[in-house]
Amino acid sequence: MILTAAAGLAILFLPGGRLTVLLLPGLAGTSGFLFGCALCALAAFLWFAPGHRTFTGVAVILVSLTSLVTTNIGGFLVGTLLGVLGGSLGFAWHGTDDRPPSEAGPATRRGTG
């Protein structure tokens, strides 16, 4: 989640620095803002809705790879790499089971009668 948020911030703020030679107004500026905000929102989804981590992880990877083409090489490659790594970790993440060992098994239903 932290890597995904860092990727969003890198895509959002790195191209907006003082490097005016590399800045492209128009599509690169708009898509940098949109993709940076989208990655920050997806990082929040990874944190607050871990049940949807599969879809969110794939979406993070797709947005990061799309930003590589449209936003000044994806935040000078930093945002893309952090986004792909964060999305991969979000996709592969499994939550812990906090139940006691006696209740950790699958719920079974016993018939009466």
C-alpha positions in Angstrom: 0.0 0.0 0.0 2.8 2.4 0.8 4.6 1.6 -2.4 1.4 2.3 -4.4 0.9 5.6 -2.6 4.5 6.5 -3.2 4.1 5.7 -6.9 1.1 7.9 -7.1 2.9 10.8 -5.5 5.9 10.3 -7.8 3.8 10.4 -10.9 1.9 13.3 -9.5 4.8 15.5 -8.4 8.0 14.5 -10.1 7.1 15.7 -13.6 5.8 19.0 -12.1 9.3 20.0 -10.8 11.6 22.6 -12.3 12.7 20.5 -15.2 10.9 22.5 -17.8 12.7 20.8 -20.7 11.1 17.5 -19.9 7.6 18.8 -19.1 5.0 18.3 -21.7 1.9 20.5 -21.2 -1.4 19.0 -22.2 -1.7 15.3 -22.2 1.3 14.6 -20.0 0.2 17.1 -17.4 -3.4 16.0 -17.4 -2.7 12.3 -17.4 0.0 12.7 -14.7 -2.6 14.3 -12.5 -5.2 11.7 -13.2 -2.9 8.7 -12.9 -1.3 10.0 -9.8 -4.6 10.6 -8.1 -5.8 7.2 -9.3 -2.8 5.4 -7.8 -3.4 7.2 -4.5 -7.0 6.2 -4.5 -6.1 2.6 -5.3 -3.6 2.6 -2.4 -6.5 3.6 -0.2 -8.6 0.7 -1.6 -5.8 -1.7 -0.8 -5.7 -0.4 2.8 -9.4 -0.1 3.5 -10.9 -2.9 1.3 -8.4 -5.8 1.4 -11.0 -8.2 0.2 -10.7 -6.6 -3.3 -7.0 -6.9 -3.4 -6.9 -9.0 -6.5 -8.7 -6.5 -8.7 -7.0 -3.5 -7.0 -3.5 -5.0 -7.5 -4.1 -5.6 -11.2 -5.6 -2.1 -11.6 -2.5 -0.6 -9.9 -0.2 -2.5 -12.3 -2.2 -1.4 -15.4 -2.4 2.2 -14.3 1.4 2.2 -13.6 2.2 0.7 -17.0 -0.1 3.1 -18.7 1.6 6.0 -17.0 4.9 4.9 -18.4 3.7 5.8 -21.9 1.6 8.9 -21.1 3.3 10.8 -18.2 6.9 11.6 -18.8 8.1 8.0 -18.6 5.9 7.4 -15.5 7.4 9.8 -13.1 10.9 9.3 -14.5 10.5 5.5 -14.2 10.3 5.8 -10.4 6.5 5.9 -10.3 6.2 3.0 -12.7 8.6 0.8 -10.8 7.0 1.6 -7.5 3.5 1.1 -8.9 4.3 -2.3 -10.5 6.0 -3.5 -7.3 3.2 -2.2 -5.1 0.5 -3.7 -7.3 2.3 -7.1 -7.4 2.6 -7.1 -3.6 -1.1 -6.1 -3.3 -2.1 -8.9 -5.6 -0.1 -11.5 -3.8 -1.0 -10.3 -0.3 -3.0 -12.7 2.0 -4.5 -11.5 5.2 -3.7 -13.2 8.5 -6.3 -15.3 10.3 -6.7 -13.9 13.7 -9.1 -16.5 15.0 -7.9 -18.9 17.7 -6.8 -22.4 16.5 -9.9 -24.0 17.7 -12.0 -21.8 15.5 -9.6 -21.6 12.5 -11.1 -24.5 10.6 -13.9 -24.1 8.0 -17.3 -23.5 9.4 -19.3 -26.8 9.4 -22.9 -27.3 9.9 -24.1 -30.2 11.9 -27.6 -31.5 11.3 -30.0 -32.2 14.1 -32.1 -35.2 14.0 
